[in-house]
Amino acid sequence: MKRILLWSLLLCTTSIFAQNFQGKAYYQSKTTMDTNWGGREMSEEQKKRISERMKSFLEKVYILDFGRTASVYKEEEKIEAPGQGGRGGFGSMMMGSFSQGTQYKDVQKGVTMESKEFFGKQFLIKDSLPKLQWKMEGETKQIGKYLCFKATAVKKVDELDFSSMRRRGRNDDEDKTAEEKKQDSIKAANDPFSQVDIPKEILVTAWYTLDIPVNQGPGEYWGLPGLILEINADRTTILCSKIVMNPEEKDPIEAPTKGKEVTRKEYNEIVKMKMEEMRNMYRGRGGRGGRG
């Protein structure tokens, strides 16, 4: 009897997801970043002011429109309050340039395409879909009404992934003399990039539900036997807050077409060249580009 019930449930699920179904999942993404740069000890007021400025870059809401084999992940459109978006100087300009664009994933064809604007130019980044080697951990937890299972993987970090950037050599500060700390501060003021470090690998923890049997997820994440509802990757947490199955108004799940087509490697080279230009400009202005 149990076997018949299991087969009935399986056939029912297969029938539902064999049809032209579509879902929409809302994710809240939050990244924490170090506010102490260049060996400087900042007041709590200064840290708070920087955190408020960076909030629009570090806390976002994304929407994942997904089908059986493809998905589109994009930031939720919102109207900025007066005075936002145009301030922050050098740091805001850099962070805005690294923001994620609209990302299309086709898990059947194994391709990903991301439409992204960088310093006023539109790019279409096309590449093979990166595949993580997930390890099933056997733990479960409830996210909303969905029972979720835990999986982990070690991910190689993109060399320009701002969400994993951290201050270089922070753990060595206690061993430095006052003069060395002063030199660090001067170096950071003249060249903030000299203080940036990105790890080669990070541990990623995912929580997925078998109630929605598609191997999709937020951003670049996919490859599990159910929709990924939560991702914990280094300093970033992405958590699903709402799911709508077969919404009345469906957004098209289509690959973007606008922009100059490049690979991820080619795009990174373009960004690094621009960063070097900015670096030289910042040095030439005596480190004043970041104020404002």
Secondary structure by P-SEA (a helix, b strand, c coil): caaaaaaaaaaaaaaaaacbbbbbbbbbbbbbbbcccccccccaaaaaaaaaaacccccbbbbbbcccccccccccbbbbcccccccccaaaaaaaaacccbbbbcccccbbbbbbbcccbbbbbbbcccccccccccbbbbccccbbbbbbbbbbbccccccccccccccccccccaaaaaaaaaaaaacccccbbbbcbbbbbbbbbccccccccccccccccccccccccccbbbbbcccccccccccccccccccccccaaaaaaaaaaaaaaaaaaaaaaccccccc
